[in-house]
């Protein structure tokens, strides 16, 4: 069923306008009486019936509302060291599809790409659009936020906010399967860039309370590791 994100509907009626209205009218060629789903972006779905088509707008009647069934109960935030080229595009798209609640890019010592926060901010609208489109396509009940670029120091300061902060390190010996995740409501996944983590950074993360974890004996590319880690953790907590 077609799905659209919108502001929280009020009362018994809602409407779509702009690009979404054009998509319903011309791309999907929907008709009066057909149904679609609106989502408020906060985890609530609204089943709606098309009442009428007006100038650039689609008027809808709200039939019922319910919590989105696609949202994981465990909130997983992906902290991702910035990589070269357009690899971040792919990781954002797949992380949203899998169920991440937020993506936080950061700069580590071995990042090759080192834009200033202002330069990164100019690209963030596109990254947020990728997250929006992925959330819409895969039936998410919220649009995961792509945060502004952070420093390693800022990242380290947030570790204590999570029930289970994990950082994936090529020198780690403890496998992911050995980490208890059953009672963790908030999980941080911290993944390095092309060169991985500097040993001093790894030590700093451990001192801050993050658990050093291995994804296996193979060296994964920086765009593969976060996707694999997210899928493995979601499976471990029963969300896949």
KENU-46999 format. One line per field, with one value per atom (N, C-alpha, C): residue number from 1; residue in three letters; atom name; x, y, z. Coordinates in nm, 3 decimals, padded with zeros to 5 digits. Example, Ala and Ser with C-alpha at 12.3 -4.5 7.8 and 13.67 -1.06 7.14 Angstrom:
// KENU-46999
n c(1 1 1 2 2 2)
res c(ala ala ala ser ser ser)
atom c(N CA C N CA C)
px c(01.319 01.230 01.320 01.285 01.367 01.290)
py c(-00.569 -00.450 -00.330 -00.225 -00.106 00.003)
pz c(00.780 00.780 00.780 00.708 00.714 00.787)
// end
This chain:
// KENU-46999
n c(1 1 1 2 2 2 3 3 3 4 4 4 5 5 5 6 6 6 7 7 7 8 8 8 9 9 9 10 10 10 11 11 11 12 12 12 13 13 13 14 14 14 15 15 15 16 16 16 17 17 17 18 18 18 19 19 19 20 20 20 21 21 21 22 22 22 23 23 23 24 24 24 25 25 25 26 26 26 27 27 27 28 28 28 29 29 29 30 30 30 31 31 31 32 32 32 33 33 33 34 34 34 35 35 35 36 36 36 37 37 37 38 38 38 39 39 39 40 40 40 41 41 41 42 42 42 43 43 43 44 44 44 45 45 45 46 46 46 47 47 47 48 48 48 49 49 49 50 50 50 51 51 51 52 52 52 53 53 53 54 54 54 55 55 55 56 56 56 57 57 57 58 58 58 59 59 59 60 60 60 61 61 61 62 62 62 63 63 63 64 64 64 65 65 65 66 66 66 67 67 67 68 68 68 69 69 69 70 70 70 71 71 71 72 72 72 73 73 73 74 74 74 75 75 75 76 76 76 77 77 77 78 78 78 79 79 79 80 80 80 81 81 81 82 82 82 83 83 83 84 84 84 85 85 85 86 86 86 87 87 87 88 88 88 89 89 89 90 90 90 91 91 91 92 92 92 93 93 93 94 94 94 95 95 95 96 96 96 97 97 97 98 98 98 99 99 99 100 100 100 101 101 101 102 102 102 103 103 103 104 104 104 105 105 105 106 106 106 107 107 107 108 108 108 109 109 109 110 110 110 111 111 111 112 112 112 113 113 113 114 114 114 115 115 115 116 116 116 117 117 117 118 118 118 119 119 119 120 120 120 121 121 121 122 122 122 123 123 123 124 124 124 125 125 125 126 126 126 127 127 127 128 128 128 129 129 129 130 130 130 131 131 131 132 132 132 133 133 133 134 134 134 135 135 135 136 136 136 137 137 137 138 138 138 139 139 139 140 140 140 141 141 141 142 142 142 143 143 143 144 144 144 145 145 145 146 146 146 147 147 147 148 148 148 149 149 149 150 150 150 151 151 151 152 152 152 153 153 153 154 154 154 155 155 155 156 156 156 157 157 157 158 158 158 159 159 159 160 160 160 161 161 161 162 162 162 163 163 163 164 164 164 165 165 165 166 166 166 167 167 167 168 168 168 169 169 169 170 170 170 171 171 171 172 172 172 173 173 173 174 174 174 175 175 175 176 176 176 177 177 177 178 178 178 179 179 179 180 180 180 181 181 181 182 182 182 183 183 183 184 184 184 185 185 185 186 186 186 187 187 187 188 188 188 189 189 189 190 190 190 191 191 191 192 192 192 193 193 193 194 194 194 195 195 195 196 196 196 197 197 197 198 198 198 199 199 199 200 200 200 201 201 201 202 202 202 203 203 203 204 204 204 205 205 205 206 206 206 207 207 207 208 208 208 209 209 209 210 210 210 211 211 211 212 212 212 213 213 213 214 214 214 215 215 215 216 216 216 217 217 217 218 218 218 219 219 219 220 220 220 221 221 221 222 222 222 223 223 223 224 224 224 225 225 225 226 226 226 227 227 227 228 228 228 229 229 229 230 230 230 231 231 231 232 232 232 233 233 233 234 234 234 235 235 235 236 236 236 237 237 237 238 238 238 239 239 239 240 240 240)
res c(unk unk unk unk unk unk unk unk unk unk unk unk unk unk unk unk unk unk unk unk unk unk unk unk unk unk unk unk unk unk unk unk unk unk unk unk unk unk unk unk unk unk unk unk unk unk unk unk unk unk unk unk unk unk unk unk unk unk unk unk unk unk unk unk unk unk unk unk unk unk unk unk unk unk unk unk unk unk unk unk unk unk unk unk unk unk unk unk unk unk unk unk unk unk unk unk unk unk unk unk unk unk unk unk unk unk unk unk unk unk unk unk unk unk unk unk unk unk unk unk unk unk unk unk unk unk unk unk unk unk unk unk unk unk unk unk unk unk unk unk unk unk unk unk unk unk unk unk unk unk unk unk unk unk unk unk unk unk unk unk unk unk unk unk unk unk unk unk unk unk unk unk unk unk unk unk unk unk unk unk unk unk unk unk unk unk unk unk unk unk unk unk unk unk unk unk unk unk unk unk unk unk unk unk unk unk unk unk unk unk unk unk unk unk unk unk unk unk unk unk unk unk unk unk unk unk unk unk unk unk unk unk unk unk unk unk unk unk unk unk unk unk unk unk unk unk unk unk unk unk unk unk unk unk unk unk unk unk unk unk unk unk unk unk unk unk unk unk unk unk unk unk unk unk unk unk unk unk unk unk unk unk unk unk unk unk unk unk unk unk unk unk unk unk unk unk unk unk unk unk unk unk unk unk unk unk unk unk unk unk unk unk unk unk unk unk unk unk unk unk unk unk unk unk unk unk unk unk unk unk unk unk unk unk unk unk unk unk unk unk unk unk unk unk unk unk unk unk unk unk unk unk unk unk unk unk unk unk unk unk unk unk unk unk unk unk unk unk unk unk unk unk unk unk unk unk unk unk unk unk unk unk unk unk unk unk unk unk unk unk unk unk unk unk unk unk unk unk unk unk unk unk unk unk unk unk unk unk unk unk unk unk unk unk unk unk unk unk unk unk unk unk unk unk unk unk unk unk unk unk unk unk unk unk unk unk unk unk unk unk unk unk unk unk unk unk unk unk unk unk unk unk unk unk unk unk unk unk unk unk unk unk unk unk unk unk unk unk unk unk unk unk unk unk unk unk unk unk unk unk unk unk unk unk unk unk unk unk unk unk unk unk unk unk unk unk unk unk unk unk unk unk unk unk unk unk unk unk unk unk unk unk unk unk unk unk unk unk unk unk unk unk unk unk unk unk unk unk unk unk unk unk unk unk unk unk unk unk unk unk unk unk unk unk unk unk unk unk unk unk unk unk unk unk unk unk unk unk unk unk unk unk unk unk unk unk unk unk unk unk unk unk unk unk unk unk unk unk unk unk unk unk unk unk unk unk unk unk unk unk unk unk unk unk unk unk unk unk unk unk unk unk unk unk unk unk unk unk unk unk unk unk unk unk unk unk unk unk unk unk unk unk unk unk unk unk unk unk unk unk unk unk unk unk unk unk unk unk unk unk unk unk unk unk unk unk unk unk unk unk unk unk unk unk unk unk unk unk unk unk unk unk unk unk unk unk unk unk unk unk unk unk unk unk unk unk unk unk unk unk unk unk unk unk unk unk unk unk unk unk unk unk unk unk unk unk unk unk unk unk unk unk unk unk unk unk unk unk unk unk unk unk unk unk unk unk unk unk unk unk)
atom c(N CA C N CA C N CA C N CA C N CA C N CA C N CA C N CA C N CA C N CA C N CA C N CA C N CA C N CA C N CA C N CA C N CA C N CA C N CA C N CA C N CA C N CA C N CA C N CA C N CA C N CA C N CA C N CA C N CA C N CA C N CA C N CA C N CA C N CA C N CA C N CA C N CA C N CA C N CA C N CA C N CA C N CA C N CA C N CA C N CA C N CA C N CA C N CA C N CA C N CA C N CA C N CA C N CA C N CA C N CA C N CA C N CA C N CA C N CA C N CA C N CA C N CA C N CA C N CA C N CA C N CA C N CA C N CA C N CA C N CA C N CA C N CA C N CA C N CA C N CA C N CA C N CA C N CA C N CA C N CA C N CA C N CA C N CA C N CA C N CA C N CA C N CA C N CA C N CA C N CA C N CA C N CA C N CA C N CA C N CA C N CA C N CA C N CA C N CA C N CA C N CA C N CA C N CA C N CA C N CA C N CA C N CA C N CA C N CA C N CA C N CA C N CA C N CA C N CA C N CA C N CA C N CA C N CA C N CA C N CA C N CA C N CA C N CA C N CA C N CA C N CA C N CA C N CA C N CA C N CA C N CA C N CA C N CA C N CA C N CA C N CA C N CA C N CA C N CA C N CA C N CA C N CA C N CA C N CA C N CA C N CA C N CA C N CA C N CA C N CA C N CA C N CA C N CA C N CA C N CA C N CA C N CA C N CA C N CA C N CA C N CA C N CA C N CA C N CA C N CA C N CA C N CA C N CA C N CA C N CA C N CA C N CA C N CA C N CA C N CA C N CA C N CA C N CA C N CA C N CA C N CA C N CA C N CA C N CA C N CA C N CA C N CA C N CA C N CA C N CA C N CA C N CA C N CA C N CA C N CA C N CA C N CA C N CA C N CA C N CA C N CA C N CA C N CA C N CA C N CA C N CA C N CA C N CA C N CA C N CA C N CA C N CA C N CA C N CA C N CA C N CA C N CA C N CA C N CA C N CA C N CA C N CA C N CA C N CA C N CA C N CA C N CA C N CA C N CA C N CA C N CA C N CA C N CA C N CA C N CA C N CA C N CA C N CA C N CA C N CA C)
px c(00.084 00.000 00.088 00.056 00.138 00.150 00.266 00.297 00.364 00.320 00.373 00.395 00.502 00.528 00.464 00.406 00.340 00.341 00.295 00.278 00.166 00.160 00.058 -00.080 -00.164 -00.299 -00.385 -00.473 -00.564 -00.707 -00.784 -00.924 -00.940 -01.044 -01.079 -01.025 -00.964 -00.920 -00.772 -00.711 -00.574 -00.563 -00.451 -00.432 -00.285 -00.264 -00.130 -00.123 -00.006 00.011 00.151 00.181 00.313 00.351 00.475 00.527 00.447 00.407 00.330 00.195 00.128 -00.001 00.016 00.122 00.148 00.178 00.250 00.282 00.156 00.064 -00.063 -00.145 -00.153 -00.242 -00.189 -00.059 -00.007 00.081 00.166 00.252 00.175 00.105 00.030 -00.109 -00.158 -00.291 -00.400 -00.394 -00.494 -00.625 -00.732 -00.866 -00.938 -01.045 -01.128 -01.175 -01.165 -01.206 -01.090 -00.976 -00.861 -00.793 -00.715 -00.654 -00.503 -00.449 -00.305 -00.273 -00.144 -00.101 -00.022 -00.059 00.021 00.096 00.216 00.294 00.343 00.335 00.374 00.525 00.601 00.745 00.790 00.695 00.726 00.681 00.642 00.606 00.458 00.374 00.230 00.186 00.111 00.056 -00.092 -00.137 -00.278 -00.328 -00.424 -00.486 -00.589 -00.577 -00.662 -00.729 -00.844 -00.915 -00.919 -00.893 -00.896 -01.040 -01.064 -01.197 -01.214 -01.111 -01.125 -00.988 -00.984 -00.866 -00.901 -00.818 -00.840 -00.716 -00.710 -00.598 -00.469 -00.387 -00.259 -00.267 -00.383 -00.399 -00.482 -00.459 -00.539 -00.599 -00.731 -00.799 -00.825 -00.795 -00.803 -00.890 -00.959 -01.031 -00.954 -00.927 -00.853 -00.949 -00.916 -01.000 -00.958 -00.828 -00.779 -00.630 -00.580 -00.438 -00.386 -00.257 -00.195 -00.044 00.025 00.172 00.228 00.334 00.399 00.461 00.430 00.482 00.626 00.680 00.813 00.924 00.890 00.993 01.051 01.183 01.245 01.222 01.204 01.188 01.322 01.431 01.564 01.614 01.654 01.703 01.854 01.892 02.033 02.081 02.183 02.244 02.376 02.394 02.515 02.609 02.725 02.830 02.929 02.946 03.019 03.132 03.256 03.370 03.359 03.385 03.363 03.457 03.400 03.477 03.491 03.569 03.591 03.472 03.460 03.364 03.220 03.138 02.995 02.953 03.047 03.015 02.910 02.911 02.814 02.671 02.649 02.516 02.461 02.543 02.501 02.474 02.564 02.548 02.423 02.396 02.275 02.152 02.146 02.030 02.006 02.110 02.094 02.072 02.134 02.113 01.968 01.910 01.769 01.679 01.707 01.628 01.632 01.748 01.763 01.698 01.697 01.630 01.706 01.815 01.885 01.794 01.807 01.723 01.794 01.926 02.001 02.137 02.193 02.326 02.408 02.523 02.606 02.744 02.775 02.910 03.009 03.132 03.233 03.370 03.462 03.599 03.690 03.761 03.862 04.000 04.102 04.240 04.274 04.216 04.253 04.156 04.063 03.974 04.054 04.039 04.105 04.028 03.896 03.810 03.791 03.826 03.821 03.757 03.628 03.563 03.543 03.530 03.494 03.347 03.304 03.162 03.072 03.113 03.032 03.023 03.134 03.132 03.045 03.052 02.967 02.821 02.792 02.652 02.587 02.664 02.609 02.562 02.621 02.582 02.471 02.446 02.358 02.214 02.170 02.033 02.014 02.118 02.110 02.110 02.193 02.196 02.060 01.999 01.869 01.761 01.776 01.682 01.696 01.819 01.841 01.773 01.787 01.723 01.572 01.518 01.373 01.321 01.387 01.341 01.351 01.459 01.475 01.367 01.337 01.234 01.097 01.071 00.943 00.931 01.040 01.038 01.020 01.084 01.085 00.978 00.894 00.782 00.815 00.920 00.955 00.846 00.841 00.746 00.808 00.937 01.006 01.115 01.159 01.267 01.394 01.487 01.610 01.687 01.736 01.810 01.955 02.004 02.147 02.204 02.285 02.331 02.445 02.472 02.588 02.718 02.821 02.951 03.005 03.054 03.107 03.257 03.320 03.459 03.465 03.582 03.598 03.572 03.610 03.588 03.438 03.359 03.214 03.155 03.202 03.157 03.185 03.306 03.345 03.259 03.217 03.136 02.995 02.950 02.813 02.803 02.913 02.912 02.831 02.840 02.770 02.619 02.569 02.424 02.357 02.435 02.379 02.390 02.289 02.293 02.409 02.434 02.539 02.612 02.720 02.799 02.904 02.905 02.997 03.081 03.213 03.290 03.363 03.360 03.409 03.553 03.641 03.785 03.854 03.940 04.004 04.096 04.141 04.226 04.147 04.018 03.936 03.934 03.923 03.918 03.780 03.701 03.570 03.468 03.407 03.309 03.176 03.104 02.976 02.880 02.881 02.786 02.803 02.917 02.942 02.892 02.844 02.799 02.652 02.613 02.471 02.398 02.295 02.221 02.072 02.027 01.884 01.813 01.876 01.811 01.858 01.922 01.971 01.863 01.815 01.713 01.776 01.896 01.968 02.108 02.145 02.274 02.345 02.472 02.554 02.649 02.653 02.748 02.848 02.975 03.079 03.172 03.180 03.254 03.354 03.474 03.581 03.575 03.672 03.681 03.771 03.823 03.906 04.025 04.086 04.204 04.175 04.047 04.012 04.040 04.056 04.082 04.230 04.280 04.412 04.409 04.516 04.516 04.484 04.528 04.496 04.347 04.284 04.139 04.066 04.112 04.050 04.060 04.176 04.194 04.103 04.086 04.000 03.853 03.812 03.674 03.650 03.748 03.735 03.728 03.810 03.807 03.672 03.610 03.480 03.365 03.394 03.291 03.242 03.297 03.257 03.322 03.250 03.300 03.365 03.486 03.560 03.511 03.464 03.399 03.455 03.462 03.508 03.391 03.402 03.304 03.355 03.459 03.510 03.651 03.709 03.849 03.874 03.771 03.790 03.786 03.868 03.870 03.761 03.661 03.549 03.578 03.527 03.536 03.458 03.494 03.430 03.282 03.236 03.094 03.022 03.096 03.035 03.019 03.118 03.119 02.996 02.955 02.838 02.709 02.696 02.576 02.574 02.690 02.698 02.675 02.734 02.718 02.573 02.509 02.369 02.279 02.299 02.216 02.238 02.364 02.395 02.334 02.341 02.286 02.133 02.070 01.925 01.879 01.954 01.921 01.937 02.044 02.071 01.962 01.901 01.797 01.657 01.649 01.519 01.439 01.508 01.439 01.450 01.500 01.506 01.454)
py c(-00.119 00.000 00.125 00.226 00.347 00.411 00.470 00.522 00.659 00.753 00.889 00.941 01.018 01.085 01.224 01.264 01.393 01.445 01.570 01.620 01.544 01.553 01.479 01.524 01.433 01.472 01.512 01.609 01.655 01.621 01.566 01.535 01.414 01.418 01.302 01.312 01.426 01.445 01.487 01.461 01.502 01.530 01.585 01.607 01.596 01.564 01.563 01.675 01.736 01.841 01.828 01.915 01.918 01.788 01.745 01.626 01.501 01.486 01.368 01.363 01.477 01.481 01.445 01.497 01.463 01.315 01.258 01.115 01.030 01.066 00.993 01.007 01.129 01.156 01.104 01.127 01.101 00.976 00.951 00.833 00.707 00.713 00.596 00.586 00.700 00.706 00.649 00.689 00.643 00.717 00.658 00.712 00.730 00.807 00.827 00.693 00.676 00.551 00.456 00.477 00.391 00.434 00.341 00.366 00.380 00.456 00.471 00.493 00.495 00.511 00.641 00.719 00.834 00.795 00.845 00.821 00.954 00.973 01.101 01.113 01.009 01.014 00.989 00.960 00.934 00.795 00.713 00.576 00.545 00.638 00.612 00.615 00.513 00.505 00.541 00.604 00.640 00.582 00.490 00.435 00.536 00.574 00.679 00.634 00.696 00.674 00.805 00.799 00.920 00.967 01.093 01.152 01.232 01.310 01.393 01.442 01.484 01.547 01.693 01.783 01.925 01.983 02.111 02.176 02.154 02.056 02.030 01.966 01.913 01.853 01.725 01.635 01.514 01.514 01.515 01.518 01.374 01.345 01.209 01.203 01.093 01.068 00.964 00.994 00.902 00.795 00.670 00.559 00.505 00.494 00.446 00.477 00.469 00.488 00.372 00.343 00.234 00.254 00.195 00.203 00.134 00.188 00.127 -00.006 -00.109 -00.243 -00.262 -00.168 -00.185 -00.129 -00.059 00.004 -00.094 -00.111 -00.198 -00.141 -00.230 -00.187 -00.143 -00.198 -00.159 -00.042 00.066 00.183 00.171 00.163 00.146 00.270 00.333 00.449 00.407 00.440 00.404 00.525 00.512 00.612 00.568 00.649 00.605 00.702 00.654 00.737 00.769 00.892 00.938 00.869 00.823 00.752 00.837 00.789 00.861 00.844 00.937 00.924 00.924 00.845 00.843 00.720 00.660 00.539 00.567 00.688 00.722 00.713 00.744 00.734 00.592 00.495 00.355 00.313 00.349 00.306 00.367 00.494 00.557 00.484 00.460 00.392 00.256 00.174 00.039 00.038 00.131 00.139 00.173 00.264 00.299 00.180 00.112 -00.005 -00.112 -00.132 -00.236 -00.199 -00.070 -00.032 00.059 00.121 00.217 00.334 00.387 00.502 00.634 00.633 00.755 00.717 00.806 00.789 00.912 00.890 01.000 00.989 01.068 01.067 01.138 01.089 01.154 01.142 01.224 01.222 01.150 01.050 00.981 01.011 00.964 00.997 00.947 00.835 00.775 00.804 00.897 00.937 01.008 00.963 01.029 01.154 01.142 01.257 01.336 01.466 01.547 01.683 01.685 01.814 01.890 02.020 02.099 02.073 02.099 02.083 02.162 02.283 02.362 02.298 02.243 02.178 02.052 01.978 01.860 01.900 02.010 02.053 02.080 02.125 02.150 02.022 01.909 01.781 01.712 01.760 01.686 01.682 01.783 01.781 01.660 01.631 01.513 01.385 01.378 01.258 01.236 01.345 01.333 01.291 01.335 01.294 01.145 01.095 00.951 00.873 00.921 00.855 00.859 00.973 00.987 00.888 00.883 00.793 00.647 00.612 00.474 00.438 00.530 00.505 00.487 00.567 00.560 00.429 00.390 00.268 00.143 00.137 00.012 00.005 00.108 00.102 00.140 00.219 00.264 00.355 00.359 00.447 00.577 00.595 00.718 00.741 00.864 00.897 00.915 00.821 00.833 00.960 01.026 01.151 01.123 01.199 01.200 01.325 01.305 01.415 01.493 01.614 01.689 01.613 01.647 01.583 01.614 01.510 01.526 01.496 01.543 01.508 01.377 01.317 01.196 01.225 01.343 01.381 01.388 01.441 01.446 01.306 01.221 01.081 01.016 01.029 00.965 01.012 01.138 01.192 01.139 01.072 01.021 00.874 00.807 00.662 00.623 00.702 00.670 00.679 00.738 00.753 00.623 00.521 00.399 00.281 00.194 00.072 -00.017 -00.027 -00.115 -00.048 00.023 00.082 -00.018 -00.043 -00.140 -00.071 -00.097 -00.048 -00.166 -00.167 -00.280 -00.249 -00.340 -00.315 -00.439 -00.420 -00.535 -00.612 -00.551 -00.620 -00.683 -00.667 -00.722 -00.873 -00.936 -01.082 -01.130 -01.044 -01.085 -01.081 -01.195 -01.196 -01.133 -01.081 -01.016 -01.111 -01.238 -01.333 -01.351 -01.311 -01.328 -01.210 -01.104 -00.984 -00.997 -00.984 -00.992 -00.866 -00.884 -00.771 -00.774 -00.879 -00.901 -00.786 -00.727 -00.623 -00.482 -00.469 -00.337 -00.268 -00.155 -00.079 00.020 00.067 00.158 00.102 00.092 00.035 00.132 00.154 00.233 00.139 00.153 00.079 00.180 00.161 00.256 00.186 00.239 00.173 00.272 00.224 00.309 00.335 00.410 00.443 00.342 00.377 00.284 00.231 00.313 00.270 00.216 00.200 00.151 00.255 00.208 00.298 00.299 00.415 00.428 00.358 00.287 00.219 00.312 00.437 00.530 00.561 00.568 00.589 00.469 00.349 00.228 00.225 00.262 00.265 00.369 00.484 00.590 00.546 00.474 00.424 00.322 00.237 00.138 00.206 00.309 00.382 00.451 00.492 00.559 00.462 00.331 00.232 00.152 00.174 00.097 -00.041 -00.139 -00.276 -00.300 -00.351 -00.381 -00.515 -00.515 -00.633 -00.663 -00.792 -00.837 -00.880 -00.853 -00.901 -01.024 -01.088 -01.209 -01.190 -01.296 -01.293 -01.221 -01.188 -01.121 -00.970 -00.899 -00.754 -00.702 -00.636 -00.586 -00.442 -00.408 -00.271 -00.179 -00.051 00.041 00.060 00.034 00.043 -00.089 -00.199 -00.329 -00.350 -00.308 -00.334 -00.280 -00.154 -00.106 -00.178 -00.218 -00.290 -00.429 -00.496 -00.628 -00.621 -00.522 -00.507 -00.481 -00.394 -00.361 -00.481 -00.555 -00.674 -00.779 -00.799 -00.899 -00.863 -00.736 -00.692 -00.702 -00.660 -00.671 -00.817 -00.906 -01.047 -01.095 -01.051 -01.095 -01.051 -00.935 -00.886 -00.926 -01.010 -01.062 -00.967 -00.876 -00.777 -00.809 -00.929 -00.969 -01.113)
pz c(00.000 00.000 00.000 -00.082 -00.085 00.053 00.079 00.212 00.199 00.284 00.278 00.419 00.437 00.564 00.560 00.672 00.678 00.821 00.840 00.975 01.043 01.176 01.251 01.207 01.152 01.109 01.229 01.206 01.311 01.270 01.363 01.334 01.246 01.165 01.081 00.939 00.906 00.769 00.763 00.650 00.624 00.474 00.431 00.289 00.251 00.125 00.066 -00.036 -00.048 -00.146 -00.208 -00.301 -00.362 -00.432 -00.410 -00.478 -00.444 -00.317 -00.278 -00.348 -00.361 -00.430 -00.578 -00.640 -00.780 -00.796 -00.698 -00.705 -00.699 -00.609 -00.596 -00.724 -00.777 -00.890 -01.023 -01.048 -01.182 -01.191 -01.090 -01.096 -01.058 -00.944 -00.899 -00.963 -01.012 -01.076 -00.985 -00.858 -00.763 -00.785 -00.736 -00.756 -00.623 -00.627 -00.508 -00.454 -00.322 -00.257 -00.229 -00.297 -00.270 -00.140 -00.083 00.047 00.038 00.132 00.146 00.294 00.325 00.464 00.479 00.580 00.621 00.747 00.760 00.881 00.934 01.066 01.124 01.147 01.111 01.129 01.271 01.360 01.500 01.544 01.445 01.478 01.475 01.426 01.417 01.272 01.230 01.095 01.097 00.987 00.972 00.840 00.850 00.730 00.680 00.553 00.498 00.368 00.340 00.214 00.138 00.008 -00.075 -00.090 -00.050 -00.059 -00.188 -00.224 -00.343 -00.390 -00.515 -00.573 -00.603 -00.551 -00.575 -00.643 -00.661 -00.729 -00.652 -00.698 -00.634 -00.498 -00.460 -00.328 -00.338 -00.243 -00.230 -00.090 -00.083 00.048 00.092 00.219 00.273 00.397 00.413 00.537 00.618 00.745 00.832 00.884 00.857 00.899 01.035 01.059 01.189 01.201 01.323 01.348 01.432 01.417 01.494 01.495 01.593 01.593 01.469 01.415 01.299 01.338 01.262 01.293 01.247 01.168 01.111 01.199 01.307 01.390 01.492 01.494 01.596 01.736 01.832 01.971 02.030 01.979 02.024 01.940 02.004 01.932 01.910 01.783 01.748 01.673 01.728 01.664 01.602 01.476 01.403 01.400 01.466 01.460 01.353 01.253 01.133 01.102 01.109 01.070 00.921 00.886 00.749 00.651 00.540 00.438 00.312 00.217 00.092 -00.002 -00.097 -00.205 -00.157 -00.227 -00.197 -00.118 -00.046 00.032 00.139 00.193 00.297 00.245 00.117 00.058 00.075 00.038 00.045 00.189 00.280 00.419 00.481 00.454 00.508 00.457 00.328 00.270 00.334 00.343 00.396 00.547 00.618 00.763 00.795 00.718 00.737 00.705 00.596 00.559 00.668 00.726 00.827 00.960 00.997 01.120 01.213 01.169 01.254 01.287 01.409 01.446 01.418 01.401 01.371 01.315 01.231 01.177 01.215 01.279 01.327 01.263 01.161 01.103 01.196 01.200 01.282 01.214 01.259 01.208 01.307 01.258 01.339 01.281 01.349 01.310 01.169 01.127 00.999 00.887 00.907 00.798 00.689 00.567 00.454 00.415 00.407 00.379 00.508 00.505 00.626 00.597 00.561 00.537 00.667 00.657 00.774 00.807 00.930 00.962 00.868 00.828 00.737 00.599 00.551 00.420 00.424 00.534 00.547 00.553 00.621 00.636 00.502 00.404 00.272 00.204 00.244 00.185 00.265 00.386 00.476 00.426 00.353 00.299 00.208 00.126 00.038 00.120 00.224 00.308 00.376 00.423 00.488 00.387 00.264 00.159 00.131 00.130 00.112 00.225 00.349 00.463 00.450 00.406 00.388 00.284 00.169 00.062 00.105 00.176 00.222 00.324 00.416 00.516 00.451 00.352 00.280 00.204 00.137 00.056 00.139 00.256 00.331 00.441 00.451 00.544 00.687 00.706 00.841 00.899 01.031 01.099 01.143 01.121 01.153 01.051 01.041 00.949 01.031 01.024 01.102 01.068 01.170 01.150 01.111 01.014 00.982 01.049 01.151 01.235 01.169 01.217 01.170 01.201 01.129 01.148 01.287 01.356 01.490 01.495 01.599 01.624 01.702 01.708 01.787 01.934 01.981 02.121 02.151 02.058 02.078 02.082 01.993 01.994 02.129 02.175 02.301 02.418 02.414 02.522 02.526 02.419 02.416 02.453 02.470 02.493 02.616 02.721 02.845 02.832 02.724 02.705 02.661 02.627 02.570 02.667 02.661 02.743 02.701 02.569 02.521 02.404 02.432 02.324 02.274 02.144 02.084 01.978 01.978 01.866 01.802 01.670 01.592 01.547 01.588 01.576 01.523 01.424 01.360 01.454 01.562 01.658 01.773 01.773 01.881 01.876 01.992 02.001 02.044 02.106 02.155 02.042 02.007 01.898 01.941 01.846 01.874 01.945 01.908 01.965 02.115 02.169 02.312 02.395 02.329 02.399 02.435 02.563 02.599 02.555 02.474 02.420 02.454 02.521 02.540 02.611 02.712 02.791 02.755 02.642 02.599 02.516 02.563 02.490 02.392 02.425 02.334 02.310 02.183 02.145 02.051 02.075 01.983 01.909 01.778 01.695 01.639 01.668 01.628 01.530 01.409 01.301 01.241 01.211 01.161 01.012 00.963 00.821 00.750 00.632 00.554 00.634 00.716 00.791 00.928 00.962 01.095 01.202 01.325 01.437 01.474 01.508 01.568 01.705 01.744 01.875 01.992 01.984 02.092 02.097 01.981 01.978 02.035 01.998 02.052 02.204 02.256 02.401 02.466 02.400 02.453 02.456 02.354 02.350 02.462 02.485 02.593 02.729 02.749 02.877 02.898 02.790 02.800 02.823 02.811 02.839 02.721 02.602 02.485 02.487 02.436 02.429 02.294 02.295 02.172 02.118 01.992 01.935 01.797 01.765 01.634 01.547 01.417 01.319 01.245 01.299 01.236 01.183 01.128 01.086 00.955 00.881 00.752 00.770 00.695 00.699 00.604 00.660 00.580 00.535 00.420 00.374 00.467 00.465 00.560 00.530 00.407 00.378 00.406 00.416 00.446 00.596 00.673 00.817 00.890 00.868 00.943 00.906 00.780 00.739 00.802 00.800 00.862 01.012 01.077 01.222 01.259 01.186 01.215 01.196 01.087 01.062 01.171 01.211 01.312 01.447 01.485 01.613 01.612 01.503 01.494 01.503 01.441 01.451 01.595 01.662 01.799 01.897 01.872 01.964 01.918 01.815 01.771 01.683 01.614 01.530 01.382 01.346 01.206 01.194)
// end
